[in-house]
Amino acid sequence: MTPITPPMSPARARDIAASFDLRALPADFYANPYPVYALLRETAPVRRMPDGSYFLTRYADLVAVYRDAQTFSSDKKVEFTPKYGAGAPLLEHHTTSLVFNDPPLHTRVRKLIMGALTRRAITDMEPGLVTLVDSLLDSIEARGGGDLIEDFASAIPVEIIGNLLGVPHADRGPLRDWSLTILGALEPKLTPEQEALGNHSVSEFTAYLQALVAERRRRPGDPEHDVLTRLIQGEEAGEKLSETELLQNCVFILNAGHETTTNLIGNALVALQEWPGAREHLLSKVKLPAQNPQRLEPDLTVEIDEFLRFESSNQLGNRRALKACQVGGVDLPEGALLTLCIGAANRDPAQFDHPEQLDLTRENNRHLAFGFGIHQCAGLSLARLEGRIAVGRFLQRFPDYHLTAAPTRGGRARFRGFLNAPFAAGSS
């Protein structure tokens, strides 16, 4: 089997960095972007791009931008209108969802969502999550293997988010494809096929949600646990969400919770194939001793955070400067568009010791995989729970799992993960 993360020669990394353009990335960059990110961080940490935008790669610069929401806007109407075209379903979705908005809409939606993702609510999800994971593992064991992504990593968040929104099990089949195509349309450069699929998926998903919302209005769920009911009934500062805000943020909840968690679980299990020392560490921790009749789940918080740092599920973020300002010693004009490279910042040696190593004992790991500031991921506690239960119980059941073919990367710059990763459950 060829290496999972192929090495990149210094000369090749220099070539890509010298003409770096998010709209024209070569295939070997997608396979291993980190040598290019390292060069940019060292030589041009606030890089002016061919389209006039700026590409940031230093940890400190990203944190400075995240902290200053008054100067750096998350609203994407200016950026996305020419990209998708006025009236496009993708434009309506991505300019209405929580992550691409500023207060006050961002504040109202976030408070409503967070109210259903309290610590108690997350804790209450754990037994059902364990049951789900074990049922997937039972199915894999019966077949002797399968695909880490299709049969395991992607199946978990679809069920969890489906439960949060109260989507009937019989209706969950299209959810992953909708998510992949809508998020795929966030790539810096789109093919006509990607754009058409993204628009079609937004239209299909919102049409489905209209019927689901109408049913939930007739028969409300428990707003303490049912996010859709909470979004329908909830008010913030005397205002309820409009129908468009409601529908598009339900789409966002699925997309945000699905893609990033799938990548977290898949990236972690693939990385353990490349880092045998990390695998041994984790195996020793997940073994359940005989004197533990309650079968308490091991605390893998440190390990999950290191997987998130090392292979950030979401590699890129964006902001727009609302006024002339300075970042990293570089003057930026009003209206400047910024790409925040989370993948580069999370391997910045100024912040992390030995950043190119997967170190599952790393403490004080202040990675940026969940963002930072007012836009920090609302579902981070749920993602950590899904990660530790999924990875921990997988290793308990299949300590000798191994890949049977080279996994297939997603081929995207913004979201880093795998589409397929065939494996066998037993020893080779």
C-alpha positions, 0 to 999 in steps of 0.5 A, a space after each residue: 500500500 502506498 503511504 497514506 500521507 505521501 511526503 512532499 519534497 522541499 523543492 516541490 513545496 517551494 514551487 507550490 508556495 511560490 505561486 500559491 493560489 487557492 483557486 488552482 491547487 495541484 493534486 499533491 497539495 490536497 494529499 499533503 498541504 502541510 509542507 506548503 503551509 510551513 513555507 508560507 508561515 515562515 516566508 509570507 504569513 500574511 500572503 497576498 493572493 492573486 485575487 487580492 485576498 490575504 491568506 493567514 497561516 500563523 497561530 497568533 494572527 488567526 487568534 488576533 482576527 478571531 478576537 476582533 469581531 468588531 473589525 473582522 466580519 463573518 458576514 459573507 454576503 459581499 463575498 458570496 453574491 458574485 460567487 453563487 449569483 443573486 437568488 441562488 439557493 446556495 447564496 441564501 443558505 450560506 448567507 443565512 446560516 449561523 457560521 457566516 453571520 454577525 450579531 444580532 442574527 448570530 447571537 439569537 441563533 447561537 443562544 437557541 442552539 446552545 440551549 439544547 446543547 447544555 452539558 446535561 443534554 450532552 451527557 444524556 446523549 451518551 447512552 444512545 451514542 454508545 448503543 449506536 456505535 456498538 450496533 455499527 461495530 456489531 455489523 462490521 464484526 459480522 462482515 470482518 471489516 468494511 469501510 471506516 468512513 461509509 460504515 462507521 465514521 459518517 454513520 454516527 453524526 447522521 444519526 446524532 444530528 438526525 435525532 437532534 432535529 427529530 428527522 425520522 429514521 426512514 428519511 435520513 438516507 439523503 442527509 450525507 449526500 446533501 451535506 457533502 454537496 452543500 459544503 463542497 460548494 464552499 471550495 475556493 473554485 467550483 466546477 459547474 457540476 459542483 455548483 449545480 449539485 450544491 444548489 439542488 441539494 439546498 433546494 431539496 433539503 429545505 423543501 424536506 424541512 418545510 414539511 418537517 417544520 410544519 409537522 413539528 408545529 402541529 406536534 412539538 417535541 421537548 424543547 430541552 432536547 429537540 433542537 428543531 422545536 426549540 428553534 421554532 418556539 424560541 425567542 431571543 430579545 423578543 424575536 423569533 427566527 423567520 422561516 428562512 432563518 429557521 430552515 437554513 440554520 437546520 441545514 447548517 446544523 446537519 452540515 456542521 455536525 456531520 462533515 467535521 465529526 465524520 472527518 474527526 473520526 475517520 482522520 483519527 483512525 487512519 492516523 493511527 495506522 501511520 503512527 504506531 506509537 500513538 496507536 499503542 498509547 491509545 490501545 493501552 488506555 482503552 483496555 477495560 480492566 476486569 475490575 471495572 464492571 460498570 465499563 466506564 468509558 475511558 477519558 480520551 479528551 486529550 487524545 481527541 483534541 490532538 487528533 483535531 489539532 493534527 488533522 483539523 477537520 475544517 482547515 480554512 475560515 474566512 473574514 472580511 475587514 470592515 475597516 483599514 487595519 493591520 494583521 501580522 505587521 501587514 496593512 490591510 485595506 477596508 473590505 479586504 478578504 481574509 482566509 484563515 488557515 486553521 490547518 497551518 496555525 495548528 502546526 505553528 511551532 511558535 505555539 506547539 512543540 514538535 507540531 508535525 508529530 501526533 502526540 496523544 499525550 500533548 497537554 494544554 492543547 489550545 488548537 483552533 479546530 473549533 475556531 475561537 471567540 464568538 464563533 467558536 463551534 457551538 457543538 464542540 462538546 458533542 463532537 468531542 463526545 462522539 469522537 471519544 466514544 467512536 474511537 475508543 470503542 472501535 479500538 476496544 473491539 478491533 485492536 488489530 484493524 488495518 487498512 486493506 487499500 489506500 484510503 481516498 482523500 476528499 480532495 478538498 482544501 477547506 474540509 480535510 477527510 477521507 471519502 473511503 478507507 477500506 479495512 479489515 477488522 483482524 490482524 494482517 
